[in-house]
């Protein structure tokens, strides 16, 4: 497994050199978009609407649209000048009870693994949080974006970091449509509680699977076995070859017409 970030956890005056590894992966079935007629994959190009031509990555810059149609250009040097102490540091600012954090704040999870020289302070922080039943709230910059983060003990041995949304990134529930007022009967509440009690069990993630993904894979494999597959039509020769042939024919005709014209002028001159 390759690390995707390297830095240090700042814990008071203690600095713990660590690496981050992505803790989750996408197993969703991804589809390609094909042209319905010839079943060829659709290509996407970055095209400038003014120059009317494809643009390479080297020609693209960052622009912030501060008014409709008006931009300021932000380059790498501009970003590097921003004073950001958390660029290579996970800076712990608080410790709290994890029960006080609403899951809506969580974004992405990373495994935290210490460098060899950081193992002892890593274990010290891990065990201290374990004994106090606390998690750490921190700030960290990943891919030019500062994140709020929660560091917690995972599987008794390691620590993980959950990047979190800042409060102003959470939409206000007051903007949702209001709920219609309803009245519940005591018996309805009683039956609902009984159903919840009946379905209550310890959380064992291994007993859950992605049944839709499994069915989708079976359907795809069935189509492959039945040879119900589509092969894209062979791409035609490049248009510039056809254009070249046409241009050559036109050139030959032009030369012939020019020769006829010259002969005609000579006859008139004679």
Buried (B, 14 or more C-beta within 10 A) or exposed (E): EEEEBEBBBBBEEBBBBBBBBBBEEEEEEEEEEEEEEEEBEEEEEEEEEEEEEEEEEEEEEEEEEEEEEEEEEEEEEEEEEEEBEBBEBBBBEEEEEEEEBEEEBBEBBBBBBBEEEBEEBBBEBBEBBEEEEBBBBBBBBBEEEBBBBBBBBBEEEBBBBBBBEEEEEEEEEEEEEEEEEEEEEEEEEEEEEEEEEEEEEEEEEEEEEEEEEEEBEEEEEEEEEEEEEEEEEEEEEEEEEEEEEEEEEEEEEEEEEEEEEEEEEEEEEE
